[in-house]
Amino acid sequence: METNKIRAYLGFCIRSGKIVYGVDGIAEHRKKAHLVMADGDLSENSLKALCKERERFGCPMIVTQKGLLGELLCKPAVKAVAIREKNLALAIISAAEGNPQFNFYSGGNN
């Protein structure tokens, strides 16, 4: 049920142009991001690079179950996104809290 809400919020981000795709796209992005999302399939090196970007933006990061991020975006090849809209980022965070399909990354080895 909560994944439907998150799918809708991500759709709003796409339609409003407030989303950045891919680890490289996020690294090149210069404006503020309020949330970084990564798929569980993401390689270890890409995850490390994404963690650096998360620290640069000073925002939370959510790691989804394998394949879930691409499914939510209806773009199976996408493994990482950054959300640029603050209110949509907060809505995604609140919908993801307590859902076992979404893990909040806090740094370290989790």
C-alpha positions in Angstrom: 0.0 0.0 0.0 2.7 2.5 1.0 4.6 1.6 -2.2 1.6 3.0 -4.2 2.0 6.3 -2.4 5.7 6.4 -3.1 5.1 5.5 -6.7 2.7 8.5 -7.0 5.1 10.8 -5.3 7.9 9.7 -7.6 5.5 10.3 -10.5 5.0 13.9 -9.3 8.7 14.4 -9.2 9.1 13.1 -12.7 6.3 15.3 -14.1 7.6 18.4 -12.3 11.2 17.7 -13.4 12.4 17.6 -9.8 14.3 14.3 -10.1 17.9 13.5 -11.1 18.7 10.0 -12.5 21.8 7.9 -12.0 24.9 8.0 -9.9 26.7 10.1 -12.5 23.8 12.5 -12.9 23.6 13.0 -9.2 27.4 13.6 -9.0 27.1 16.3 -11.7 24.1 17.9 -10.2 24.9 21.2 -8.5 21.5 22.2 -7.0 20.2 21.0 -3.6 18.8 17.5 -3.4 16.5 16.7 -0.4 16.6 12.9 -0.7 18.7 10.3 -2.4 17.3 6.8 -3.3 19.3 3.8 -4.3 18.3 0.4 -5.4 19.5 -2.7 -3.5 21.1 -3.9 -6.8 23.5 -1.0 -6.8 27.2 -2.0 -6.8 29.3 -1.4 -3.8 31.4 1.3 -5.6 28.4 3.1 -6.9 26.9 3.0 -3.4 30.1 4.6 -2.0 29.9 7.3 -4.6 26.2 7.9 -3.8 27.1 8.2 0.0 29.5 10.9 -0.8 26.8 12.8 -2.7 24.4 12.3 0.2 26.9 13.9 2.5 27.4 16.7 0.1 23.7 17.4 -0.1 23.2 16.8 3.7 20.1 14.7 3.0 18.8 11.3 3.9 19.3 8.2 1.7 16.9 5.3 1.3 18.0 2.0 -0.1 15.2 -0.1 -1.6 14.8 -3.8 -2.0 16.5 -5.2 -5.1 14.7 -4.0 -8.3 12.1 -2.0 -6.4 13.3 1.5 -7.3 13.2 0.8 -11.1 9.8 -0.8 -10.6 8.4 2.3 -8.8 9.8 4.6 -11.5 8.6 2.3 -14.3 12.2 2.5 -15.5 13.9 -0.9 -14.6 17.4 0.3 -15.5 17.4 3.2 -13.0 19.3 2.3 -9.9 19.7 5.7 -8.2 17.8 9.0 -8.1 17.9 12.3 -6.2 14.7 14.2 -5.3 15.0 18.0 -5.6 11.6 18.9 -4.2 11.6 19.2 -0.4 7.9 18.5 0.2 7.9 15.4 -2.1 11.1 14.2 -0.4 9.5 14.5 3.0 6.3 12.7 1.8 8.4 9.8 0.4 10.4 9.6 3.7 7.2 9.5 5.8 5.6 6.9 3.5 8.8 4.7 3.6 9.2 4.8 7.4 8.4 1.4 8.9 8.2 -0.3 5.6 10.6 -3.3 5.4 11.1 -2.7 1.6 12.9 0.6 2.4 16.1 0.9 4.5 17.3 4.3 5.7 21.0 4.6 5.2 22.8 6.2 8.1 26.4 5.7 7.1 28.8 3.0 8.0 28.2 -0.6 6.9 24.5 -1.0 6.9 
